[in-house]
């Protein structure tokens, strides 16, 4: 199993001053147009953070935005994904230096998060995508893709993905889908909600919790 991408979305309420302080303390960059008369919200910001140490090949993108119609209600989106091929763009390098890379940027977010910094657990909408080797894991029968195409009205139909909602959830996993990537490999995407502390270890914690929820629906070949 290889983690291909991970996304966490956090919603919270605080004053514009607190959100502005969070963006400044973290080292985020202002969104184009933030603070102008057209947007009027001066804390909308973003960052890129390259991995430091031996924490893997994924880089982190984050952005802080107001919820529509309510400037005090903000949405922080964090997304870990593979770096694009080729040289790392200068924009990513510069932003990463400003926030200290990751996991440092997560420590900064935790330290200045509105409320009780570093202590409050946050509710996270999480989505994780895994590449699964069928030599190690295959889906349970309910999630198995049909191996052969079928014909309907002169057309050949091949099933490329299956998706299910899960009640009650399997850990944090409320929804799961399975798609064929290539021969011998599947893409398993799972999403749901999880509560955990905001901090430098949250990526590993989210990955572990989601994978545990997914593993219920996989078996040895």
JOPELIN-V929175 format. One record per pair of residues at least 24 apart in sequence whose ideal C-beta (glycine too) atoms are under 8 Angstrom apart, sorted by the first residue. I is the first residue (numbers start at 1). J is the second residue. D is the distance in Angstrom with one decimal. If there is no record, write none. Layout:
I:J:D  I:J:D
This chain:
1:130:5.3  1:131:7.3  1:132:5.5  1:133:7.3  1:136:7.2  1:137:6.8  1:211:6.9  2:130:6.7  2:131:4.6  3:56:7.9  3:58:7.2  3:80:7.9  3:128:6.7  3:129:7.6  3:130:5.9  3:207:5.5  4:81:7.6  4:82:7.1  4:129:4.5  4:130:6.4  4:131:5.3  4:187:7.2  5:58:7.6  5:79:7.0  5:80:6.4  5:81:4.5  5:82:7.5  5:127:8.0  5:128:7.3  5:129:4.7  6:58:7.3  6:79:7.2  6:80:4.4  6:81:7.9  6:126:7.4  6:127:7.4  6:128:5.0  6:129:7.7  6:203:6.3  6:206:6.2  6:207:6.1  6:210:8.0  7:77:7.0  7:78:7.0  7:79:4.6  7:80:7.6  7:126:6.9  7:127:4.6  7:128:7.7  8:77:7.4  8:78:4.6  8:79:7.8  8:124:4.7  8:125:7.1  8:126:5.3  8:202:7.1  8:206:6.1  9:75:6.3  9:76:7.3  9:77:5.1  9:78:7.7  9:124:6.9  9:125:4.3  9:126:7.9  10:75:7.2  10:76:4.6  10:77:7.9  10:78:7.7  10:122:5.1  10:123:7.3  10:124:5.7  10:125:7.8  10:198:7.2  11:67:7.0  11:73:6.7  11:74:7.4  11:75:5.4  11:123:7.7  12:73:7.5  12:74:6.0  12:76:7.4  12:113:7.7  12:114:6.4  12:115:7.5  12:122:7.2  13:72:5.4  13:73:5.1  13:74:7.6  13:114:8.0  14:72:6.5  14:74:7.0  14:114:3.5  14:115:7.5  15:72:6.2  15:114:7.9  16:41:7.4  16:42:7.2  16:43:6.1  16:71:5.8  16:72:6.7  18:114:4.4  19:43:4.0  19:64:6.7  19:66:7.9  19:74:5.3  19:114:7.3  21:112:6.5  22:64:7.2  22:109:7.1  22:112:4.9  22:113:6.8  22:114:6.9  23:64:5.9  25:108:6.3  25:111:7.5  25:112:4.3  26:99:5.8  26:105:6.3  26:108:4.7  26:109:5.8  26:112:6.8  27:98:4.0  27:99:4.2  27:100:7.0  27:105:7.5  27:108:7.2  28:62:7.5  28:64:6.7  28:98:7.8  28:99:6.8  29:95:5.9  29:98:7.1  31:63:7.3  31:65:7.5  40:71:7.7  41:66:4.9  41:71:5.4  43:74:7.4  46:95:7.7  47:95:5.2  47:96:7.8  47:98:7.1  47:99:4.7  47:105:6.3  48:91:7.0  48:92:4.3  48:95:4.1  48:96:5.4  48:99:7.9  49:95:7.4  49:96:5.1  49:99:5.3  49:100:7.5  49:101:5.2  49:102:3.8  49:104:7.6  49:105:4.5  50:83:7.8  50:88:7.1  50:92:6.8  50:93:7.2  50:96:4.2  50:101:5.2  50:102:7.3  51:101:6.7  51:102:6.1  52:100:7.9  52:101:4.1  52:102:7.0  52:103:7.4  52:104:6.8  55:102:7.5  55:103:6.6  55:203:8.0  57:82:6.1  57:83:6.9  58:82:6.1  58:83:7.9  58:203:7.9  59:83:5.3  59:92:7.0  59:96:7.7  59:102:7.5  60:102:4.4  60:105:6.8  60:106:7.9  60:203:7.7  62:105:7.2  62:109:8.0  76:109:7.6  78:106:8.0  80:203:5.9  102:200:7.8  102:203:7.8  103:200:3.5  103:201:7.3  103:203:7.4  104:200:7.3  106:198:7.2  106:199:5.8  106:200:4.6  106:202:6.2  106:203:7.6  107:199:6.5  107:200:4.7  109:198:6.1  110:197:7.2  110:198:4.8  110:199:4.2  110:200:7.3  113:198:5.6  118:197:7.8  118:199:7.0  119:197:7.6  120:197:7.4  120:198:7.4  121:195:5.1  121:196:5.9  121:197:5.4  121:198:7.9  122:195:7.0  122:196:7.1  122:197:7.4  122:198:4.9  123:193:6.3  123:194:7.8  123:195:5.1  124:193:6.8  124:194:5.3  124:195:7.0  124:196:6.7  124:202:7.9  124:206:6.9  125:191:7.5  125:192:7.9  125:193:5.8  126:172:6.1  126:191:6.5  126:192:6.3  126:193:6.9  126:194:5.3  126:206:5.3  126:209:7.9  126:210:6.1  127:189:6.8  127:190:7.3  127:191:4.1  128:189:7.3  128:190:5.6  128:191:7.6  128:206:6.9  128:207:6.3  128:210:4.3  128:211:7.3  128:214:7.9  129:187:6.3  129:188:7.3  129:189:4.7  130:187:7.3  130:188:4.8  130:189:7.8  130:190:7.8  130:211:6.9  130:214:6.9  131:181:6.3  131:185:5.9  131:186:7.5  131:187:6.0  132:185:6.9  132:186:4.7  132:187:7.5  132:188:5.3  132:218:7.2  133:184:6.7  133:185:6.1  134:184:5.2  134:185:6.7  134:186:6.3  134:221:6.3  135:184:6.8  135:221:6.6  136:220:7.6  136:221:7.5  137:215:7.9  137:218:4.2  137:219:7.2  137:220:7.3  137:221:7.5  138:218:6.7  138:219:6.2  138:220:7.6  138:221:4.8  139:178:5.4  139:186:7.4  139:188:7.9  139:217:6.1  139:218:6.1  139:219:7.8  140:217:5.2  140:218:7.0  140:219:5.9  142:217:7.6  143:176:7.2  143:178:5.1  143:217:5.6  145:178:6.6  145:179:8.0  145:180:6.1  169:193:8.0  169:213:7.1  170:213:4.1  170:214:7.5  170:216:4.8  170:217:7.2  171:209:5.6  171:210:7.2  171:212:5.4  171:213:3.4  172:209:5.2  172:210:6.0  172:213:5.7  173:210:6.2  173:213:3.4  173:214:6.1  176:214:6.4  176:217:6.4  188:214:5.9  188:218:7.8  190:214:5.0
